[in-house]
Amino acid sequence: MSKKKGLSVEEKRKRMMEVFYEKKDVFQLKELEKICPKEKGITPMSVKEILQSLVDDNMVCAEKIGTSNYFWCFPSQAVLTRKRRLDEINSEMETLKKRKANNGAAIEEPKRPEWKEQKGLVSLKS
């Protein structure tokens, strides 16, 4: 008998993002708990946990309106988020390159200690 192997957390996150991208709509938690198991094979018990992790990572937007919570993510929003993150990483990389160049220049110029010979200052104790 073969046992069904469950999905990893990362796979569940990916599949839930596909639901948002394919439907291009705003959802409540109840709707997602119905859609995700049927279409993507995500267990209903883990939908809320996976959704919360996506919200925490700013991949899905959440808004409380009245007593209801609404969740959404559109493909254009994901592209902008990725582009913004890429710009942040590139700027950080540039600052690190500059710091490396400055540190490299300081290492290449070895500091030579200046030894001054002072005759007569060293005496032997007898």
SULLIN-V587146 format. One record per pair of residues at least 12 apart in sequence whose C-alpha atoms are under 7 Angstrom apart, sorted by the first residue. I is the first residue (numbers start at 0). J is the second residue. Records with the same first field share a line. If there is no record, write none. Layout:
I=J, J
This chain:
11=41
12=49
14=39
15=35
19=71, 72, 73
20=72, 73, 74
23=73
24=71
25=69, 70, 71
26=69, 70, 71
27=68, 69, 70
32=46
59=71, 72
60=72
